[in-house]
């Protein structure tokens, strides 16, 4: 099974990806869920640094007891594995039922000529939105530029006519000018803000009462441009469907830029915390976000 690293790159190779996709065209998706939970996750819990960070999250941040924290870590990794399988199932043509919360607010942003920023976090499976949500305004998604070409091609093919364009970041050939041009054209810029590449370019906020570092870039872009910001999340439900949540992240544009950034960051982490209270096992950051 493909997995994710703390550096943002997906484990696996083209043979593994194509085998998984072909298998998902033949077998029920729950067969892969079962295999993953029994044969893959126990070894992941032993060897993965992300498992230790997840245990600390549940034990130290959410105040779970030791046994409950380990069980939560196992359930968390099983759910993460399911979301990874779900993405490859989408590449294989599988369709997931999607419910929407706050879509009227999102549609209103789509209807306006100005650009806006769509933030996501490593909770649930926001990528599923890209394969299910048809938008009238072009959406430019910032993706890790060091990702494997085969996986990027699967994503591009699955996006199809969804009006989505991928912009690579985090490598030497990142296209920062493409970001500026997309905003100039009044398009959507979609990005994750709960991982950062440079410790000197962060904004601090809190989750569960503990301080966290967030990537400063998306918040700076929003305040420099004075554009709207919304958070988009897709959380997996017990029946295998997803619920998409669209939550505006308001800020006072009359304040100094630093205070504006802080307001957006605090609204962003408040939404993460709200969703994690509702879906406690869908925290998939697997990096040392907490200070």
N, C-alpha and C positions, 0 to 999 in steps of 0.2 A: 504493500500500500504506500502511496505517496504520503509524505509527511512534510511538516514545515520546520524550518530552522529559525533560530533566533536572529539570524542575519537577513531574513526575508526571502531566502531562496528555497524552493521546494525540492525535497529529496526525490530521487528517482531518475530514470532515463527514458528515452523514447520507447524502447521495447516494453518497459513496465507500463508506461502510460497507455500505449496502444493495446496491450494485453488486457489491462483493466477495462478499457472502453469496450473492447469486443466482448469481454465477459459480461459486462453490464447490459449489452444488447440481447444476451441469451438468458441469463439467470436473474432471478428476483433479487432486488437490491438488498433485501434482508439477509440473504446468504452471505453477502460481503460484510454486512454489519456484524453478523455472528462470528465469522472467521476473524475479523479484525479484533473484536472484543476478547476473544479467547486466545488467539495465536500471536497477536501483534502487541496489544496494549500492555500485557504483563511485562514483556521485555522492554518496552518503551519506559515503563515506570522505573525499571532498574537502571537503565543506562542514560536516559535523557536528562540533561540539565534543566529543561523546561518542567519536568515532573517535580523536581525539588523546588523550583520557584512557585509552582502551582500549589504544592503542599504548604509552603510558607504563606501564600496568599490566604488559603482557607484557615490555617492554624493561627497565624499572627494577625491578619487583617480582619478576618470575619469571626475570629475567636471560636473556631470549632475545636472540639477536643481532638486528641491524636488520632483515634480510630475513625471518627467522623471525617476528619480532614483527609485521611488516606482514602476513605471510601469516596469522598467528594472528588479527590484527584483522579481516581479511577473513572468515575462517571464523567468527569470533565473530559478526560482523554478519549473515552468512548464516543462522546458527543462530537468532539472535534474530529475524530476519525470519520464519523458519519457525515459531517459537513464536507469533508474532503471527498469522500465517496460520492456525495450528492453532486459536487461540482463536476466530477468526471461522468456521472450519470447524465448530467445536462449535456456534456460533450457527446454522449451516446444517444441523445435525443429524448431523454426522459423529461417529463413535465411535472413540476411540483405545484400543488395548490398553494395560492398566495392570497392572504387577507391583508387589508391595508388599514392603518390607523393614521389619521392626519393627512390623507392624500389631497384633500381640498386645499390645504395650505401649500402643498407642493405644486399642485396644478396652477395655483395663482402665481407662483414664481415662474413657472414655465410660460405663462401667458404674457409676462412683462418682457419688454425688449432688453432690459439690462441683464448683465451676467450675474450669476450667483455662485457661491461655493457650497458644495455638498460634502460634509464631513462624515466619515465613518470611523469605527473603532474595531479592534480585534475582539469583537463579541458577536455571537451568532455567525451568520454567513452572508455578509453584505454583497458578496460577488453574485449571489443568486439573483439579486435585484437586476443586475445587468442583463441577465438572460430572460427576464420575465416582464420588465417594465418598459413599455414603449413610450418614448418621450419625443415631443415635437422639437425640442431644442437640442442641438448637438451637445453631447456630454464627453468631456475629456478626462480620462481616468489616469491618475498618476500611478504607475506601477514600477516595481523594482526592476531597474534596467539590466541587472545581472541574471535575470531569470533565463531558464533554458529556452532556446528558440522553439523547440517542439511544443512546449507547454504554451508559449506565447501564441503559436499558430493555432492551437486548439481553442484558445480564448477568442482569438480574432474570428475564427470560423463560427464559433458559437454565438458571438455577438451579432453576426450576420448583418441584417438591415436595421439593427436596433439604434442606429445613430450614435454609436459609441466609438471613440478613438482612444487608443492607449498612448500615453506619453511616458517614456522611460525616465526615471530619476535615480540618483544614488550612484551613478557611474560617470566616467569622464565624458562620455558622449551624451549626457543628459541634455534635453532640449528646453532650456529655460525660456528661450525666446518663443517657443510654441505655447507656453503657458500664458505669457503676456498677450500674444496674438489672439488666443482663444478668448481671453477676457475682453479684449478690445472688440471682438466680434459679438459680444453679448451672449457667450455660450456658458455652459456649466463646467466648473472645475471640480472634480471629485477626488478627495484625498483622505488618507488616514492621518490622524494627528497624534495617536498614542504610541508612536515609536519615533525616535529621533536619531539622526546620524551624527550630530555634533553637540556635545554637552554645553558648548558656549552659545548655542542657539535654541534655547528652550524657554518655555513658560511654565511656571509652577502653579499647581492647583491641588485639590484634595479629592480623594476617593475613600469612602468609609472613614473619614476623619484623618487619613494619613496623606502626607504630601507626595505628589507625583510630578514627574517632569513630562512635558508634552513638547512636540515639535513646534517651534515658533513660526515657521514659514507660512502655513495656511492662515494663521491668525493675522500675521503681518500683511499678507496679501489682501485679506478682507478689509482691514482697517485703512490701509493705504488707498484702496480703491473706494472705500465707503459703500460696499455692496452687501447684500443680504447673505446670511449664512443659515443653513439648515443641516440637521443631522439626520442621516438615513441609516437605518439598521434593519436587518432581517433576522428574526429569531426563530429557531426551530421549535416546533410544537411536538407534543407527545405522540400525535398521530402521524408524524412525518411531514406535515405541511409546514409552511412558514407564515409568520406575520411580519409585515413591514411596518416600521414606525418612522414617521416623518415629524421631526420636532424642530421648530425654529429656534435659533440661538440669538436672541436679541442683544443689542448693545447700544449705548448712548453715544452717537457720533459727534456730539459736541464736546466730549471729554478728550483729554490728551490721549495720544495713540496708545501709550502703555496701559492706561486704564481701560481703553476699549478692548485691547487684546485680552486683558485679564477677565473682563466681563464675558467675552465669548468663551474663553478657556473654562471658566467656572460653570457656565451654562452647559458646556460640552461634558465636563466630568459629572455634573449633576444628572445628566441624561444617562450616562454610562451607569452610574450608581443606581438610578431608578430601574433600569432594565436588568441589572444584575440582581437586584432584590426580587424581581419577578422571575428571572431565569438564572439562578445562582450557579449553575454548572456550565454556563456558556461564556466563561472568561478565557479567551484563547490568545492572550498577549504573549505569554511565554518569554518575556524579557523582564529585566529588573526595572520596571517602571517606577516602583516605589523608592523614595529616597531613604 
